[in-house]
Amino acid sequence: MHASERASILAELTPPLTLRRPAEQLTPVVFCSPHSGRIYPKAFLEASRLDPHTLRKSEDCFVDELFEPVVALGAPLIAARFPRAYLDVNREPYELDPELFSGRLPDFANTQSARVIGGLGTIARVVADTEEIYRERLPIGAAFERIERLYRPFHSALADLLETTRKRFGMAILIDCHSMPSASMGQPPGGRPHFVLGDRFGASCDAKLTRFIREILQGAGYEVQINRPYAGGFITEYYGNPSHGLQSLQLEINRALYLDEATLTKNRDFGKLTRTLTDMAMRVFDALPMLLERRAAAE
């Protein structure tokens, strides 16, 4: 991919994120959708050996739209505009795959993480676990460009939003919003729960809040697991620091609840799930003072 092509791609992806702010922020809860970006630049598609539909298998389709009503309730929502297949902000900045790049990788790159080995580093090599994205290796400079011009602005905006929220409310709670296939490879359809809440086994988020959200969703008739099979990714781990007033919870949604997974279009239950998630948010906002008082009393 030539420099002119890379420049064209980055121009299409500027700005790299959308930040929907309420007229007045009324809650310390911040929502993030890092994998729902759906702008696939022409040069990226030309460099790929896969068709656009296959590339979208890594996309958390419409997750930002599922949570959009929270903005009217007083909570900000930040979302990446670029697709996960192009750059994954739920990774360390330099989880780089030696099999993907030509040229020597820097010594500070993490080339041995489980995610890199699986082809799903900061710049993914595969989608859907097995399908190679690119026709040929990428120059290492392409990775640095994406990281500097897309990854860093996204995380800078998210970090600023969380810190502003923490200063205003005395704490910030990040809900990191994702979707998962209804079944993993080798499993029959319906093999996964409806929701998975990941709090890094209590390290990134107060267990009271995790359990409270589980109870809300279970009360609505859904099956909910905590930390299995997803305990939370880089964003959850990096930003979650309860002792410093920053809590982070990953929320994974089974795609069958709202999506036709074959066509990647919204199904008839999209509106129902949106209402469920909006109700969940309202109840969390209302309950936070009680949850915080209990925590303060325990401490």
N, C-alpha and C positions, 0 to 999 in steps of 0.2 A: 504494500500500500504506500503510494507516494505521499510526499509532504503536502501537496496540493489537495489530495484526497482526504488526508487527515484533517486539514484545515476546514474543508467543506463539511465534514462530519461534525466537528466541534462547533461550527457556526450554526448548524441545524439544532444543536443541543444547548444553545445558549438562550435563556438562562438554564442551568442544569437542574433546577428544582422549582417546584411551586410551593409557596408558603401561604396558606389561607389563614388569615388572622381574623378573629371575631372583632366586632365593633368594640367590645370591651372584654378582656379576658377575665372570666369569672371563676376559674378553677385552676389549680396547679397541675392539672393533667394535660399532657402534650401527646398528640397522636402522630405516628410516623409510619409512612408506607414506602419503604426503600426499594421494593421490587415490582411496583405496578407501572413503571415507565413503559410507554408504548410508542415512542418515536424511534423508528428503525431507519437510520439514514441510508440513502441510496448506495453510497460507496461501501458501507458495511455489508449491506445485502449482497453486493457484487463480489465482495471478498469472501463471502461464505459459500460453502458447498451445500448448504441447506436452504430449503425454501422458507419464506417468511413465516408460514404457519408452524413449521417445525421449530423454528427459532423461538416462537412464543411459548413453547412448552416450559420454559424456565420462568415465564412471567407470572406474577401474582395478579392475574387479570381482574381489573375493576375493584381491587381492594380499596384504593383511595376513594372511589365512589361509594362503597359500602359505608365508609366512615364520614363522608362529607357532612351529614347532618350535625355532627358534633360542633362544627364551627358556629352554627346558629345558637348552640347551647352555651357558648362562651369558651370553647377550647380551640387552640390552634392545631392545624394539621399540616405537616410537611411531607412532601412526596417527591421522589426522583422523577425526572422526565425521561431519562435515558433508560434503556432496557437492561435488565440484569445480565442478559447474554453479552452485552457490550462492556459493562463494568459493574462489579458487585460491591456496593458500599457496606454490605454486611460481612466484610472481611477486613483483616488487617490491611493497611495501605500497600504493603509489598509482599503479599502472598503470591509469588510468581512461579509459574510452571516452566521448568527448564525444557520440557518437550514442546512448548508453544513458541518460544522466542529464539531468534538467531542473535548471536552475539553473547558476550559474557554477562551473566547477571551479577548485580552488585553483591558484595559480601553481606550486606545487611538484609538482603531479601530472605524471606522465609520460604524455602523451596521444599520443605519436608513435612508440612502440616498434612493432616489427613484430608483436608479439603483440597489442597494442591494435588496430592497423590490421586485423588478421585477426579481430577480435571476441573475442579470448581474453585479455583483461586480467585484473586481479585479480578483478573481477566480470565474468564472461563474458557476452557479448551473444548468442553462438551456441553450438550444439553441433554436432559432426560437420562442422565447417568452414562450414556454410551455413545451418543452421536457427535462426531467431531464437527466443530463449527467451521474452521477455516480451511481454505484450499492449500495454503502454504504457511510457513512460519512467519511470525510478525517481527519486525525490527524492535529491539528493546525500547527504542525511543518512543514508539507508539504507546507502550505501557506508561512511560513517564508522563507523556502528554495527557493521557486520560486521567491519571492520578492527580496531576497538578491542576488541570482545568475543570475537572468534574468531581472527582472524589473529594478533594480538599475543600472546595466551596460548599459541597453538601454537608460535610461534617462540621465545617465552621458555622454554617447557618444553624444546624441542629444544636451544637454546643452553646451558641449564643442564646438561642431560644430557651434552652433548659436553664442556663445561668440567670437570664432575665426573670424567668418564672420563679426560680428558687429565691432570688432576692426579693421579689414582690410578695410571695406567699410563705416564705420560710422553708419551702421544700418544692421539689418538682417530681412528678411521676410520669415516666415515659411509657406509653403503650406502643410497642413495636408490632405493627400489623402485617401479617403474612397469610398466605394460603398454601395448602398442601394437596397433592393429588389424593383422590379418594382411596387409592390403593398403591402400595409400592410394588416394585418389580417382584413377581412371584406370588403376589397376594391376589385373592379374588376381589372384585369390586366390593366396596363397603367394608374393607378390612381395617380401616382406621377410624378412630373416634371422630366426633363432630368438631371438637375443639381440643387443642393442646395448649396449655399454659406453661410457659417456661420461665422460671425465676432463678436459674442456675442453682437449683436445690437450696433456695433460701438466701443465696449470697447477693443477689441483685435486687431483691424486692421483699418487703415485709410479708411473711407468710399469711398474716391476717388478710391482707389485700388479695393475695392470690386465692385464698380459700373463699373469700367473699364473692369474687367474680365467678369462681367455679359454682358456688351455690346459686347465683343468679341464673347462669346458663343451664344448670341441671334443673332448676325450677321451671324453666321454659321447655323442658323435655329433651334436652340434648345430652349426649354422652361426652364427658369431659375428662381428660387425663392431665396430670401435672408432671412435667419434665420428661415424659416418655411418649413418643420417641424423640422429642425436641426439648432440650433444656434451655435453649436460648443461644443465639449466635453472637457474633462480635459486638454488635450494637448493644445488646442486652448486657453483656459482660463488661464492656468498656464504660458505659454510662451508669450502670447500676452501682451505687455507692451509698447505701442507706445511712451509714454513720455520718455522712456529709450532706444528708438531706436530698439525695438523688436516688430515686428508685426506678427500676426498669423491669418491665414484664413483657415477654414475647407472647403474642396471641396468634396461634395458627388456626386457620379456618379450613375445614374440609371443603374442597371445591365443589363437590356434588351438591352442597347445600344451596348454591346460587348460580352454578355454571354448568352448561353443557360442555363436558370436557373434550368431546370429539370436535366440536365446531368452535369452541372457545367463545361462545356467545352466552349472554345472560339467560338463565332459565326462568320459569314462571314464579319461582320462589325468591327471586332477587329482592323484591320489595319487602317480603316477609322477613328476610334475614336483616335487611337494613333497619327495619323497625325494632327487631330484637336487639341489635347492637346499639341503637340509639337509646332504647330503654335501659340497657345495661349501663351505658355511659351516664345517663341521668341518675340512676340509683347509686353509682359509684360516687358521683359528685356530691350527692346528698349525704352519703354515709361517711365521707372522709373525716369530718370533724369527730364523729363517734369513734372511728377507727384510730385516729391520731390520739384522742384522749385515752383510749385503752392502752395504746403503746406507751404514752407518757407515764401513765400510772404504773405500768409494769417496770419501767426504767427507774 
